[in-house]
Amino acid sequence: MSILQEALHDLLRVLTFAAWGCAVVILAMAIRLAFLRAGTLPEWRGLLTLRRPLASELSPEFHAANGQLMRLMLAFAAVLGIGALLFWLDTLFLPVSSN
């Protein structure tokens, strides 16, 4: 393997682990937001009640947190996909020799 291929291999590995590290941070942010959002939920009506709260019964803070949580989950999926693509490119084009 030439020096350029080794440098590209190392660069792809660094970018892969950086992407997966970002995914872990985004997941931690989403979990934190989900716990913070739990305080803005309306009270539960009972065990045998199938009625869900109407959109007008939910607070604007809940709607804002819900939108932010959706954006975080989309970013998490995108970053995981980018990390998987980088890992696939690394293993496809620059395989590690067994010797």
C-alpha positions as CSV (number, residue, x, y, z in Angstrom):
1,M,0.0,0.0,0.0
2,S,1.4,3.4,-0.9
3,I,1.7,6.3,1.4
4,L,-1.2,8.1,-0.2
5,Q,-3.5,5.1,0.3
6,E,-2.4,4.8,3.9
7,A,-3.1,8.5,4.5
8,L,-6.5,8.2,2.8
9,H,-7.2,5.1,4.9
10,D,-6.3,7.0,8.1
11,L,-8.4,10.0,7.0
12,L,-11.5,7.8,6.4
13,R,-11.1,6.2,9.8
14,V,-10.8,9.5,11.6
15,L,-13.8,10.9,9.7
16,T,-15.8,7.7,10.5
17,F,-15.1,7.8,14.2
18,A,-15.8,11.6,14.2
19,A,-19.2,11.0,12.6
20,W,-20.1,8.3,15.1
21,G,-18.9,10.5,17.9
22,C,-21.2,13.2,16.7
23,A,-24.0,10.6,16.6
24,V,-23.4,9.8,20.2
25,V,-23.6,13.5,21.2
26,I,-26.8,14.0,19.2
27,L,-28.4,11.0,20.8
28,A,-27.5,12.3,24.3
29,M,-29.0,15.6,23.4
30,A,-32.2,13.9,22.2
31,I,-32.5,11.8,25.4
32,R,-32.0,14.9,27.5
33,L,-34.7,16.7,25.5
34,A,-37.1,13.8,25.8
35,F,-36.7,13.9,29.6
36,L,-37.2,17.7,29.6
37,R,-40.2,17.3,27.4
38,A,-41.8,14.8,29.8
39,G,-42.6,17.7,32.2
40,T,-44.7,19.5,29.6
41,L,-47.0,16.6,28.8
42,P,-50.7,16.9,29.9
43,E,-51.8,14.7,32.8
44,W,-52.8,11.2,32.0
45,R,-56.5,10.6,32.3
46,G,-56.5,7.0,33.5
47,L,-55.7,3.4,32.6
48,L,-58.8,2.6,30.7
49,T,-59.1,5.8,28.8
50,L,-58.2,5.7,25.1
51,R,-58.7,9.4,24.5
52,R,-55.5,11.3,23.5
53,P,-55.1,15.0,24.1
54,L,-56.1,17.3,21.3
55,A,-53.4,19.5,19.7
56,S,-55.1,22.6,21.3
57,E,-54.6,21.0,24.7
58,L,-50.8,20.8,24.3
59,S,-48.6,23.7,25.3
60,P,-46.5,25.7,22.8
61,E,-43.4,24.5,24.7
62,F,-44.4,20.9,24.0
63,H,-44.8,21.6,20.3
64,A,-41.5,23.4,20.1
65,A,-39.7,20.5,22.0
66,N,-41.4,18.0,19.7
67,G,-40.2,19.7,16.6
68,Q,-36.7,20.0,18.0
69,L,-36.7,16.3,18.9
70,M,-37.7,15.4,15.4
71,R,-34.9,17.5,14.0
72,L,-32.4,15.8,16.4
73,M,-33.6,12.3,15.3
74,L,-33.3,13.2,11.7
75,A,-29.8,14.6,12.3
76,F,-28.9,11.4,14.2
77,A,-30.0,9.2,11.3
78,A,-28.1,11.3,8.8
79,V,-24.9,11.3,10.8
80,L,-25.2,7.5,11.4
81,G,-25.7,7.1,7.6
82,I,-22.7,9.2,6.8
83,G,-20.6,7.2,9.3
84,A,-21.8,4.0,7.8
85,L,-21.0,5.2,4.3
86,L,-17.5,6.3,5.3
87,F,-16.9,2.9,6.9
88,W,-18.2,1.1,3.8
89,L,-15.9,3.2,1.6
90,D,-13.0,2.4,3.8
91,T,-13.6,-1.3,3.7
92,L,-14.5,-1.4,0.0
93,F,-11.7,0.6,-1.5
94,L,-8.9,0.2,1.1
95,P,-9.1,-3.3,2.6
96,V,-6.7,-4.2,5.4
97,S,-4.2,-6.8,4.4
98,S,-4.0,-9.9,6.5
99,N,-0.2,-10.1,6.6
